[in-house]
Amino acid sequence: MIDEGVIKFRFEHRSCGLDPHRYQELSCRLIAWRQILAGTGLIGQRQDLYGGFGYGNISGRVGPPSAGRGRRSFLITGTQTSGKECISLADFCVVERFDDRTNRAESFGGTHPSSESLTHGAFYDLGPHIRFVFHGHSPTIWRRGDQLGLPTSRSSVPYGTPEMAQEVRRLFRSSSLADSQILIMGGHEDGVIVFGRTAQEAGQILLTNLARAYEIECGASGGLCRR
């Protein structure tokens, strides 16, 4: 069943413009990395993939490091904005509260929150040092996850659900996730998530693992073809 982009949690959203004095700098940092990830196919929208729905989303913390769990607010690209050629602050919203126990979130901004918002929130709840979370789709990383030694969520756990948030916490405690800073989503075709203290750190982790996966593919086939 294709359900890419479907929001699986309940949310209360307040439609309003985001204050550029507060959010413009962060949104531009995220947009810059979105352009890079779109250029490598990690974020985007294609009619021949995932039922034609957009895929991938990125976020950055906006709340104080001292905020409690479930209240570590973050700026995130809105639902089904991945296919847009150009985006602006109007394509973001702020998720200010989230709770995977009740499967709810509260947000405000010019667009509804991404379907992966609860998963992003789960990463931010792991520690105040986590300031950026990027979610992309890479068939190459996804199928080479074992060879890359990357932690992988259970294949029975779908994206955007309380169970996925629980998987994030489980793997952070019991696998190499805290060190690798990248997670393969076993129940979400081609899905990968990275986190970092800075946008550059998160982006470099994703691109480095993509390059490593390509090296493995090259070694297995004797070369690579542009796709």
Contacts in CASP RR format, 6 or more apart in sequence:
PFRMAT RR
TARGET T0000
AUTHOR 0000-0000-0000
METHOD contacts of the structure
MODEL  1
MIDEGVIKFRFEHRSCGLDPHRYQELSCRLIAWRQILAGTGLIGQRQDLY
GGFGYGNISGRVGPPSAGRGRRSFLITGTQTSGKECISLADFCVVERFDD
RTNRAESFGGTHPSSESLTHGAFYDLGPHIRFVFHGHSPTIWRRGDQLGL
PTSRSSVPYGTPEMAQEVRRLFRSSSLADSQILIMGGHEDGVIVFGRTAQ
EAGQILLTNLARAYEIECGASGGLCRR
2 50 0 8 1.000
2 51 0 8 1.000
2 53 0 8 1.000
3 158 0 8 1.000
4 50 0 8 1.000
4 51 0 8 1.000
4 52 0 8 1.000
4 53 0 8 1.000
4 54 0 8 1.000
4 55 0 8 1.000
5 53 0 8 1.000
5 54 0 8 1.000
5 55 0 8 1.000
5 79 0 8 1.000
5 80 0 8 1.000
5 115 0 8 1.000
6 115 0 8 1.000
7 79 0 8 1.000
7 112 0 8 1.000
7 113 0 8 1.000
7 115 0 8 1.000
8 103 0 8 1.000
8 115 0 8 1.000
8 158 0 8 1.000
8 159 0 8 1.000
8 160 0 8 1.000
8 161 0 8 1.000
9 100 0 8 1.000
9 103 0 8 1.000
9 104 0 8 1.000
9 105 0 8 1.000
9 117 0 8 1.000
9 118 0 8 1.000
9 160 0 8 1.000
9 161 0 8 1.000
9 162 0 8 1.000
10 103 0 8 1.000
10 104 0 8 1.000
10 105 0 8 1.000
11 104 0 8 1.000
11 105 0 8 1.000
11 106 0 8 1.000
11 107 0 8 1.000
11 112 0 8 1.000
11 113 0 8 1.000
11 117 0 8 1.000
12 104 0 8 1.000
12 105 0 8 1.000
12 106 0 8 1.000
12 107 0 8 1.000
13 93 0 8 1.000
13 106 0 8 1.000
13 107 0 8 1.000
13 108 0 8 1.000
13 109 0 8 1.000
13 112 0 8 1.000
13 113 0 8 1.000
14 107 0 8 1.000
14 108 0 8 1.000
14 109 0 8 1.000
15 108 0 8 1.000
15 109 0 8 1.000
15 110 0 8 1.000
16 108 0 8 1.000
16 109 0 8 1.000
16 110 0 8 1.000
17 90 0 8 1.000
17 109 0 8 1.000
17 110 0 8 1.000
18 27 0 8 1.000
18 75 0 8 1.000
18 89 0 8 1.000
18 90 0 8 1.000
18 92 0 8 1.000
18 93 0 8 1.000
18 94 0 8 1.000
18 108 0 8 1.000
18 109 0 8 1.000
18 110 0 8 1.000
20 89 0 8 1.000
22 62 0 8 1.000
23 62 0 8 1.000
23 75 0 8 1.000
23 89 0 8 1.000
23 92 0 8 1.000
23 94 0 8 1.000
24 89 0 8 1.000
26 60 0 8 1.000
26 62 0 8 1.000
26 75 0 8 1.000
27 75 0 8 1.000
27 88 0 8 1.000
27 89 0 8 1.000
27 92 0 8 1.000
29 199 0 8 1.000
30 58 0 8 1.000
30 59 0 8 1.000
30 60 0 8 1.000
30 75 0 8 1.000
30 77 0 8 1.000
30 92 0 8 1.000
30 132 0 8 1.000
30 199 0 8 1.000
31 87 0 8 1.000
31 88 0 8 1.000
32 199 0 8 1.000
33 58 0 8 1.000
33 134 0 8 1.000
33 199 0 8 1.000
33 202 0 8 1.000
33 203 0 8 1.000
34 43 0 8 1.000
34 58 0 8 1.000
34 77 0 8 1.000
34 87 0 8 1.000
36 203 0 8 1.000
36 207 0 8 1.000
37 43 0 8 1.000
37 56 0 8 1.000
37 58 0 8 1.000
37 134 0 8 1.000
37 136 0 8 1.000
37 203 0 8 1.000
37 206 0 8 1.000
38 44 0 8 1.000
38 82 0 8 1.000
40 207 0 8 1.000
40 210 0 8 1.000
41 137 0 8 1.000
41 138 0 8 1.000
42 56 0 8 1.000
42 136 0 8 1.000
42 137 0 8 1.000
42 138 0 8 1.000
42 206 0 8 1.000
42 210 0 8 1.000
43 55 0 8 1.000
43 56 0 8 1.000
43 57 0 8 1.000
43 58 0 8 1.000
43 82 0 8 1.000
43 83 0 8 1.000
43 136 0 8 1.000
43 137 0 8 1.000
44 54 0 8 1.000
44 55 0 8 1.000
44 56 0 8 1.000
44 82 0 8 1.000
44 83 0 8 1.000
45 52 0 8 1.000
45 53 0 8 1.000
45 54 0 8 1.000
45 55 0 8 1.000
45 82 0 8 1.000
45 83 0 8 1.000
46 52 0 8 1.000
49 55 0 8 1.000
49 137 0 8 1.000
50 137 0 8 1.000
50 189 0 8 1.000
53 80 0 8 1.000
54 80 0 8 1.000
54 82 0 8 1.000
54 83 0 8 1.000
55 82 0 8 1.000
55 136 0 8 1.000
55 137 0 8 1.000
55 190 0 8 1.000
56 77 0 8 1.000
56 82 0 8 1.000
56 114 0 8 1.000
56 116 0 8 1.000
56 135 0 8 1.000
56 136 0 8 1.000
56 137 0 8 1.000
57 76 0 8 1.000
57 77 0 8 1.000
57 78 0 8 1.000
57 81 0 8 1.000
57 82 0 8 1.000
57 114 0 8 1.000
57 115 0 8 1.000
57 116 0 8 1.000
57 120 0 8 1.000
57 135 0 8 1.000
57 136 0 8 1.000
58 76 0 8 1.000
58 77 0 8 1.000
58 132 0 8 1.000
58 133 0 8 1.000
58 134 0 8 1.000
58 135 0 8 1.000
59 74 0 8 1.000
59 75 0 8 1.000
59 76 0 8 1.000
59 77 0 8 1.000
59 95 0 8 1.000
59 114 0 8 1.000
59 120 0 8 1.000
59 132 0 8 1.000
59 133 0 8 1.000
59 134 0 8 1.000
60 74 0 8 1.000
60 75 0 8 1.000
60 76 0 8 1.000
60 131 0 8 1.000
60 132 0 8 1.000
60 133 0 8 1.000
60 199 0 8 1.000
61 72 0 8 1.000
61 73 0 8 1.000
61 74 0 8 1.000
61 75 0 8 1.000
61 124 0 8 1.000
61 130 0 8 1.000
61 131 0 8 1.000
61 132 0 8 1.000
62 73 0 8 1.000
62 74 0 8 1.000
62 75 0 8 1.000
62 94 0 8 1.000
63 72 0 8 1.000
63 73 0 8 1.000
63 74 0 8 1.000
65 128 0 8 1.000
65 129 0 8 1.000
66 128 0 8 1.000
67 73 0 8 1.000
67 128 0 8 1.000
69 125 0 8 1.000
70 97 0 8 1.000
70 98 0 8 1.000
70 99 0 8 1.000
70 121 0 8 1.000
70 125 0 8 1.000
71 96 0 8 1.000
71 97 0 8 1.000
72 121 0 8 1.000
72 124 0 8 1.000
72 125 0 8 1.000
72 128 0 8 1.000
73 94 0 8 1.000
73 95 0 8 1.000
73 96 0 8 1.000
73 97 0 8 1.000
74 94 0 8 1.000
74 95 0 8 1.000
74 120 0 8 1.000
74 121 0 8 1.000
74 124 0 8 1.000
74 133 0 8 1.000
75 92 0 8 1.000
75 93 0 8 1.000
75 94 0 8 1.000
76 92 0 8 1.000
76 93 0 8 1.000
76 94 0 8 1.000
76 95 0 8 1.000
76 113 0 8 1.000
76 114 0 8 1.000
76 117 0 8 1.000
76 120 0 8 1.000
77 87 0 8 1.000
77 91 0 8 1.000
77 92 0 8 1.000
77 114 0 8 1.000
78 91 0 8 1.000
78 92 0 8 1.000
78 93 0 8 1.000
78 111 0 8 1.000
78 112 0 8 1.000
78 113 0 8 1.000
78 114 0 8 1.000
79 111 0 8 1.000
79 112 0 8 1.000
79 113 0 8 1.000
79 114 0 8 1.000
79 115 0 8 1.000
81 87 0 8 1.000
81 91 0 8 1.000
81 111 0 8 1.000
84 91 0 8 1.000
90 110 0 8 1.000
90 111 0 8 1.000
91 110 0 8 1.000
91 111 0 8 1.000
92 109 0 8 1.000
92 110 0 8 1.000
92 111 0 8 1.000
93 107 0 8 1.000
93 108 0 8 1.000
93 109 0 8 1.000
93 110 0 8 1.000
93 111 0 8 1.000
93 112 0 8 1.000
93 113 0 8 1.000
94 107 0 8 1.000
94 108 0 8 1.000
94 109 0 8 1.000
95 105 0 8 1.000
95 106 0 8 1.000
95 107 0 8 1.000
95 113 0 8 1.000
95 117 0 8 1.000
95 120 0 8 1.000
95 121 0 8 1.000
96 106 0 8 1.000
96 107 0 8 1.000
96 108 0 8 1.000
97 105 0 8 1.000
97 106 0 8 1.000
98 104 0 8 1.000
98 105 0 8 1.000
98 106 0 8 1.000
98 117 0 8 1.000
98 118 0 8 1.000
98 121 0 8 1.000
99 105 0 8 1.000
100 118 0 8 1.000
100 122 0 8 1.000
100 162 0 8 1.000
100 165 0 8 1.000
100 166 0 8 1.000
101 162 0 8 1.000
103 118 0 8 1.000
103 161 0 8 1.000
103 162 0 8 1.000
105 113 0 8 1.000
105 117 0 8 1.000
105 118 0 8 1.000
107 113 0 8 1.000
107 117 0 8 1.000
114 120 0 8 1.000
115 159 0 8 1.000
115 160 0 8 1.000
116 135 0 8 1.000
116 159 0 8 1.000
116 160 0 8 1.000
117 160 0 8 1.000
118 160 0 8 1.000
118 161 0 8 1.000
118 162 0 8 1.000
118 164 0 8 1.000
118 165 0 8 1.000
119 135 0 8 1.000
119 159 0 8 1.000
119 160 0 8 1.000
119 164 0 8 1.000
119 165 0 8 1.000
119 168 0 8 1.000
119 193 0 8 1.000
120 133 0 8 1.000
120 135 0 8 1.000
121 133 0 8 1.000
121 165 0 8 1.000
122 164 0 8 1.000
122 165 0 8 1.000
122 166 0 8 1.000
122 168 0 8 1.000
122 169 0 8 1.000
123 130 0 8 1.000
123 133 0 8 1.000
123 168 0 8 1.000
123 193 0 8 1.000
123 195 0 8 1.000
124 130 0 8 1.000
124 133 0 8 1.000
125 169 0 8 1.000
126 168 0 8 1.000
126 169 0 8 1.000
126 172 0 8 1.000
126 195 0 8 1.000
129 196 0 8 1.000
129 197 0 8 1.000
130 195 0 8 1.000
130 196 0 8 1.000
130 197 0 8 1.000
131 196 0 8 1.000
131 197 0 8 1.000
131 198 0 8 1.000
132 195 0 8 1.000
132 196 0 8 1.000
132 197 0 8 1.000
132 198 0 8 1.000
132 199 0 8 1.000
132 201 0 8 1.000
132 202 0 8 1.000
133 193 0 8 1.000
133 194 0 8 1.000
133 195 0 8 1.000
133 196 0 8 1.000
133 202 0 8 1.000
134 193 0 8 1.000
134 194 0 8 1.000
134 195 0 8 1.000
134 202 0 8 1.000
134 203 0 8 1.000
134 206 0 8 1.000
135 191 0 8 1.000
135 192 0 8 1.000
135 193 0 8 1.000
136 190 0 8 1.000
136 191 0 8 1.000
136 192 0 8 1.000
136 193 0 8 1.000
136 206 0 8 1.000
137 189 0 8 1.000
137 190 0 8 1.000
137 191 0 8 1.000
137 192 0 8 1.000
138 190 0 8 1.000
138 191 0 8 1.000
138 192 0 8 1.000
138 210 0 8 1.000
138 213 0 8 1.000
139 190 0 8 1.000
140 210 0 8 1.000
140 213 0 8 1.000
140 214 0 8 1.000
140 217 0 8 1.000
141 148 0 8 1.000
141 150 0 8 1.000
141 184 0 8 1.000
141 192 0 8 1.000
141 209 0 8 1.000
141 210 0 8 1.000
141 213 0 8 1.000
142 184 0 8 1.000
142 185 0 8 1.000
142 186 0 8 1.000
142 189 0 8 1.000
142 190 0 8 1.000
142 191 0 8 1.000
142 192 0 8 1.000
144 213 0 8 1.000
144 216 0 8 1.000
144 217 0 8 1.000
145 152 0 8 1.000
145 184 0 8 1.000
145 213 0 8 1.000
146 152 0 8 1.000
147 216 0 8 1.000
148 209 0 8 1.000
148 212 0 8 1.000
148 213 0 8 1.000
148 216 0 8 1.000
149 176 0 8 1.000
149 180 0 8 1.000
150 176 0 8 1.000
150 180 0 8 1.000
150 182 0 8 1.000
150 183 0 8 1.000
150 184 0 8 1.000
150 209 0 8 1.000
151 171 0 8 1.000
151 175 0 8 1.000
151 176 0 8 1.000
151 177 0 8 1.000
151 180 0 8 1.000
151 182 0 8 1.000
151 183 0 8 1.000
151 184 0 8 1.000
152 183 0 8 1.000
152 184 0 8 1.000
152 185 0 8 1.000
152 186 0 8 1.000
153 164 0 8 1.000
153 167 0 8 1.000
153 168 0 8 1.000
153 171 0 8 1.000
153 183 0 8 1.000
153 184 0 8 1.000
153 185 0 8 1.000
153 186 0 8 1.000
153 187 0 8 1.000
154 167 0 8 1.000
154 186 0 8 1.000
154 187 0 8 1.000
155 186 0 8 1.000
155 187 0 8 1.000
156 187 0 8 1.000
157 163 0 8 1.000
157 164 0 8 1.000
157 167 0 8 1.000
157 186 0 8 1.000
157 187 0 8 1.000
158 164 0 8 1.000
158 187 0 8 1.000
158 188 0 8 1.000
159 185 0 8 1.000
159 187 0 8 1.000
159 188 0 8 1.000
159 191 0 8 1.000
164 185 0 8 1.000
168 177 0 8 1.000
168 183 0 8 1.000
171 177 0 8 1.000
171 183 0 8 1.000
172 178 0 8 1.000
177 183 0 8 1.000
180 205 0 8 1.000
181 194 0 8 1.000
181 195 0 8 1.000
181 196 0 8 1.000
181 201 0 8 1.000
181 202 0 8 1.000
181 205 0 8 1.000
182 192 0 8 1.000
182 193 0 8 1.000
182 194 0 8 1.000
182 205 0 8 1.000
182 206 0 8 1.000
182 209 0 8 1.000
183 192 0 8 1.000
183 193 0 8 1.000
183 194 0 8 1.000
184 191 0 8 1.000
184 192 0 8 1.000
185 191 0 8 1.000
185 192 0 8 1.000
185 193 0 8 1.000
192 206 0 8 1.000
192 209 0 8 1.000
194 202 0 8 1.000
194 203 0 8 1.000
194 205 0 8 1.000
194 206 0 8 1.000
194 209 0 8 1.000
195 202 0 8 1.000
196 202 0 8 1.000
196 205 0 8 1.000
214 224 0 8 1.000
217 223 0 8 1.000
217 224 0 8 1.000
218 224 0 8 1.000
END
